[in-house]
Amino acid sequence: MPPSIYIALDTTDLARAKGLAETLRPHVGGLKLGLEFYAAHGPAGVDAMTAFGLPIFLDLKLHDIPATVAAAVNAAWRLGVTYMTVHASGGPGMLHAAVAAARERGAETPKLLGVTVLTSLDAGDLASVGQVAVIEEQVLRLAALARDCGLNGVVCSPQEVRLLRSRLGPKLELVVPGVRPAGAALADQKRTLTPAATAKAGATILVIGRPITAAPDPAKAAAEIAAELIAAAPA
């Protein structure tokens, strides 16, 4: 099976987010709502987007003391989101607290994803904040921590998918932003691959925003990427 496409609705304009969701609903597997959307519209905005019948990925990248993150995960459970993110660099105490909060009602969701190293960062950026490890080593370290703490998956760049899949096994969900079709502008992404290459490496979900949402015909752009993923899937 090819990976699902989750469309990144990174906008503060609720009408635009709804219009894109309606247009793209036949071509994508879910909706990703990020920090700017949530800051503008809060829980009511998330609730409005559930009307399209697609899984919601609430990407807030939580990073705080364990009790605060646990309370935020508990609040997200009441919103009915399918996925949400926490920074794996928050450490084992925070990650265990997040998992406990997600599971305390016995529900299967929200599924928790540990953010490893943002796709906008490269080795120079890590060095500037005192992290001198090779970037792949840092991603693997954080991904293994997330798995060992009971998270469902991790967020990584396309360039680390093959490494994580080979080292951490088939069960961990690999959710991958920073995917760029051939010829697309990189914008603020630094560690990218094409959709087909990312799919072949073993991604579970591709999170794609501007290559679709900023295209002259978003539905056509999404359909073309979906077809590319189907063609890249093993026979």
N, C-alpha and C positions, 0 to 999 in steps of 0.2 A: 504494500500500500504506500502511495506517495504521502509525504507529510501534508498536514493541513496548512492552509494560509489563514492567518489572523490579520485582519486589516487594522493598522494603527491609526486610530482617529485622534491624532494629536492636535486638537483644536479647542479653542474656548467657545466656538460658535455652535450652539446646540442644534440649530436648524441645519447647519452644514453637516454636522455629524449624523443627524437623522437622514438627511438626503443621501449621503454616501452609503450609509447602512442599507437603505432601501435599494439603491442602485446595485450594490455589490453583493447583496444577500445570496443570489444564486451561485456566486463564484467563490465564496470564502467559507471557512469553517468556524469563524468566530470574530469577535470584536475586541480590540485592545484599547482600553481607556487609560490614559496616562495621567501624570500629575497635573498638567495644565488643565485638562478637562475636569478633573476632580476638584481642583481649586476653584474653578469657575462655577461648577454646578452641584458638587457634593453628592450625597446619597440620592437626591431626587433625580440628578442627571443619570446616574447609573440605573435607577429604576426605569427611567424613560427609555433607555437603550435596550432593556430586556424585552421590550415589546416586539422586537424584530425576531425573536425566537432563536437567537444564536448564543452560544456560550460567551460569557463575559470574562475577559482577562483584565483584572484590575491591577495595573502596574504602578504601584506607589513606592516600591523599593524601600520598604520600612527598615530603619536602622536606628535603634534606640535601646534603652534599658529593657530587660526581659519583660517586666510587668507591663510596660507601655505597649510593646509590640504585641504581647498576648491580648491585651484589651482591643487593639486595633484589628487583629485577626478575628476576634470574637464579633466585633461590629461588622466586619465584612461578611461573616457567615450569614448574618441577618439580611444582607443585601442579595444573597443568592448567587454570588459570583462563582465561577468555576475555577479560575486560577487567580493567585495573587503572588506578589514578589516581596521577598525580604533580602537584605544584603547578607550574603554568606559571611562577609568579613565582620559581621556583628558578633561572631563567636558562638561557641557551643551552648552557653547558657541561654542566649537570646533565641537561638534556633530551636532548642528543645522546648522553650516556653511557647514559641509560635506553633510548633507541632502539637503540643498538648492542648492549646486553645482550639486548634482546628479540629481535633479529634474528640473533644470532650462531650459532644452531643452524639457521637457515633456516626456522623455523616461522612460521606466520601468527599465532600467539597467544603471549603475551598481547598484545591490542591495547591501546595506551597512550592514555589520555585526560588532557589537561591541564586541571586545575582552574583556572578563571579567577578569578571573585570569588564567594565563598560566598553562597548564597541567603539566608543569615541576616543579611547585611550590607546597609546602605544608604549613601547618600552621607555621612551624618554619621559613620558608623562608619569609612569610609575616611579622612575628614578627621582623625579622632582619632589615626590612625597615620601621618599625614603624606602621604597620597595625596590630592592636591587635584584630580585629573582628574575630569571627568564620568564617572559609573560606566559608562555604555555605551562610552565611549572606552577606559577601562581594560580592560574585557572584550574589546573588539575588538583592542586592542594585544596582550594576552596570548594570545588565540586565534590571531592571525596568527603570533606567535612559535612557538606550539606546532605549527602547520601547517608553518611553514618549517623547523622542526627535525625533521620527519618523523613526528610523532605522528599517530595514526589519527583522533583527534577531540578534542573538548573538552567540559567540563562547564560549563554556564551556566544562568542562571535562565530561566524562560519568557519574560521580557520582552526578552531579547536574541536570541532565536532568529531572528526575522525579519531583524534587522540582520546577524547572522553569516552566515545563509544567502545573503543578497543580496550581501554583500561578499566572502565567502570561497569561494563556489561550492557545487556540489551534492555533492562527494565527501566533504567533512569530516563525520564523524559528530558529531551534536549530541546529547549525553546530558543530560537535563533533570530535575533534582529540583525540589522546591518547587511541584509541580503540585497544585492544590486544586480539587476539584469545587465547583460553585456551592453556597454555603451552608456549606461545611466550615470548621472552625476553622483559622486561620492558624498557630497555635502559634508556633514561633520562625522562621517563614518571612516574609520581608519583600518579596520580588519575585516575585509569583505570577501565574498565569493558570489558567483551566480546562483540562482535558485537551483538549477540542475546539479551543480557541483555540491551544494550544501545538502541536497536531498540524497545524493549518492553516498555522502559521508556518513549519513545515519541520523539526520535531524528528525525530530518528532513534529515540530511546529515551526513554520517560518512566519516571523512577524514582519510585515511589509507595510510601509507607509507611503512616503512621497513618490516612489516609482509608480504607484497606483493612484493615490489620491490627487497628485499634481499632474497626472497625465491628461491630455486633451479629452480622452475617452476612458474614464476609469474602469468601466465595465469591460471594455476591450482589453485593457492592460491586464486586469485581473484574470480574464479568461485565457490570455496568452501565457501568463505565468503558470496557471493551473495546467494547461496543456503541456508545458515544458516539464512540469513535475511528473505528470503521467508518463510522458515519453522516457523520463529518466529512471522510472521505477523498474526494479528487476522483473523479468518476465515470469 
